[in-house]
Amino acid sequence: MNAPIGICVNPMSGRDVRRLAARATNMTHEAKRDLVARAAAGADAAGATDLFVLEEPFRIASLALAHMPLRARSHVLPHRARNDAGDTEIAVARFLEAGCTTLISLGGDGSNRAIVRALHELKRSDVHLIPLSTGTNNVFPVLAEPTIAGMVAALQARGLLADDLAQRAKVLHLRLGSPPRVKRDLGLIDAVLLRNDHVGNLLPFDANRLARLFLSRAEPDAIGTSPIGGLIDPVGAEDDAGLLVEMGPGRRFAAPLSPGLFKEVAVRRATRVAFGVSVPFRGAGVLALDGDRDHRLREGELATVTLRRDGPWVLDIGRAMRWAVAAGIMPPVPIEAASA
């Protein structure tokens, strides 16, 4: 039985200008290479048959796999990098073509947003994802040992895990414009309207420019805009709702907008929003999804954002390992026995 896994690495995650403006960790290529190697070792130990990575200029994943004594076959898929989110979207498409329905990602919220955008464009709802954090503002990906993440990915690829060990991710769906020129996009954690900002700005959000936030997850133990809502009314990944936060005169407090960087914010109102309800965002301003300022709204222009639970299936690493032990499929077969 084939058990292929795609390992999706964003070489640019954890390396943007926010390391100058705040105190975020600088994630080096060498550190990512080590994470890939550990994930590969775990996947190999738990029975993965094939590991797929995409070629990129820094050879992060390919060098990590090059000299490892793996039983699993390693595949480096050729690609000419564009050094933007399109590389991640192409990687997802190539992994799916190779038969991978289990993916490990190394990146931040923006990297995983690109993965989910690709899955939606390809209309794939059968993919299981383990997102490992290497980015800046990381609410969607998790901080976990890659070795164990690789093991869980292999068990999933082999079809051994129970269905209830994964949950579909919540997705924020943006609709901008009117027919025939309707633009659509999506985010995983937040849709943020900023006043007096500009598209492409990579600096941390200026608290004074925040106008309206729609959060799929309002986590008090997170970084970015998520804790602005989370410090008032926490909403987790498991909750079937989002949180709409209206900024303005009202409750004032300091929030961690970037690692080690606190700014005072003022919240007028925070309201839970059910799935399927369209939340309006009106310009002028810039609408950012998961920190990426991609969409400019002209004066009076209207966009809507709707929350749905239609993202990939995200595996719970800890629960999966405990379940596997209880089900008697762990520990894995010793290497000597497997090769006999």
Disulfide bonds with the S-S distance in Angstrom:
none
